[in-house]
Amino acid sequence: MPKGYVISRVDIKDPAAYAKYAEAAGKAIAASGGRALARGGRSEALEGPARKRNVVLEFDSYEAAKAYYHSAEYQAAKALREGAADMEMVLVEGV
């Protein structure tokens, strides 16, 4: 079964509020069996506009990744992020 990947591109506007989101989201990721493959660190735009922070999460399947996003735990974390960051998030099926 192909793995599922959640890819987020983030510009943080309120670091303190975003830290609360990141802590809560980390718990939701762990509870859903997800693993961070990339979280922050060095990056550069090769094409198109860049964001300051990039995150790649791996889950055992596309369905598991989707369930993580829609879980009560992640939705509570997401509420903490409101106004703290501009984010694009996509779900991608692996090969």
C-alpha positions as CSV (number, residue, x, y, z in Angstrom):
1,M,0.0,0.0,0.0
2,P,1.4,3.4,-0.9
3,K,2.3,5.8,1.9
4,G,0.6,9.1,2.4
5,Y,2.5,12.4,2.8
6,V,1.3,15.7,4.2
7,I,3.4,18.5,2.9
8,S,3.1,22.0,4.5
9,R,4.6,25.3,3.5
10,V,4.4,27.9,6.2
11,D,5.2,31.5,7.0
12,I,5.0,32.1,10.7
13,K,3.5,35.4,11.9
14,D,3.3,34.7,15.7
15,P,6.1,32.4,16.9
16,A,4.6,31.9,20.4
17,A,1.2,31.0,19.1
18,Y,2.7,28.8,16.4
19,A,4.8,27.0,19.0
20,K,1.6,26.0,20.8
21,Y,0.2,24.7,17.5
22,A,3.4,22.8,16.8
23,E,3.3,21.1,20.2
24,A,-0.3,20.0,19.8
25,A,0.1,19.0,16.2
26,G,3.1,16.9,17.2
27,K,1.0,14.9,19.6
28,A,-1.7,14.4,16.9
29,I,0.9,13.3,14.4
30,A,2.3,10.7,16.9
31,A,-1.2,9.5,17.8
32,S,-1.9,8.9,14.1
33,G,1.3,7.0,13.5
34,G,2.9,9.8,11.5
35,R,6.6,10.6,11.2
36,A,8.3,13.9,10.4
37,L,10.7,13.5,7.4
38,A,11.5,17.2,7.2
39,R,10.5,20.0,9.6
40,G,12.0,23.4,9.2
41,G,15.7,23.4,8.4
42,R,17.5,24.8,5.3
43,S,15.4,25.3,2.1
44,E,15.4,27.4,-1.0
45,A,13.0,28.0,-3.8
46,L,14.0,26.3,-7.0
47,E,10.8,27.5,-8.8
48,G,8.0,29.7,-7.7
49,P,7.6,31.6,-4.4
50,A,9.1,30.1,-1.2
51,R,7.8,30.0,2.3
52,K,10.1,30.2,5.4
53,R,9.2,26.8,6.8
54,N,8.5,23.4,5.1
55,V,7.3,20.2,6.7
56,V,6.9,16.7,5.3
57,L,5.1,14.1,7.3
58,E,4.9,10.4,6.3
59,F,2.0,8.1,7.2
60,D,1.5,4.4,6.5
61,S,-1.2,5.2,3.9
62,Y,-3.0,8.0,2.2
63,E,-6.1,7.1,4.3
64,A,-4.1,7.3,7.5
65,A,-2.7,10.8,6.6
66,K,-6.2,12.0,5.7
67,A,-7.5,10.6,9.0
68,Y,-4.8,12.5,10.9
69,Y,-5.8,15.8,9.3
70,H,-9.5,15.2,10.1
71,S,-8.9,13.9,13.6
72,A,-10.2,15.8,16.6
73,E,-6.7,16.1,17.9
74,Y,-5.4,17.8,14.8
75,Q,-8.4,20.0,14.4
76,A,-7.9,21.2,18.0
77,A,-4.2,21.9,17.1
78,K,-5.3,23.7,13.9
79,A,-7.5,26.0,16.0
80,L,-4.4,27.1,17.9
81,R,-2.7,28.1,14.6
82,E,-5.5,30.5,13.6
83,G,-3.8,33.9,12.9
84,A,-0.3,32.6,13.8
85,A,0.8,31.5,10.4
86,D,-0.1,31.4,6.7
87,M,0.0,27.8,5.5
88,E,-0.5,25.7,2.4
89,M,-1.0,22.0,3.1
90,V,-1.4,19.1,0.6
91,L,-1.9,15.4,0.9
92,V,0.1,13.3,-1.6
93,E,0.0,9.6,-2.2
94,G,3.4,7.9,-2.4
95,V,4.6,5.5,-5.1
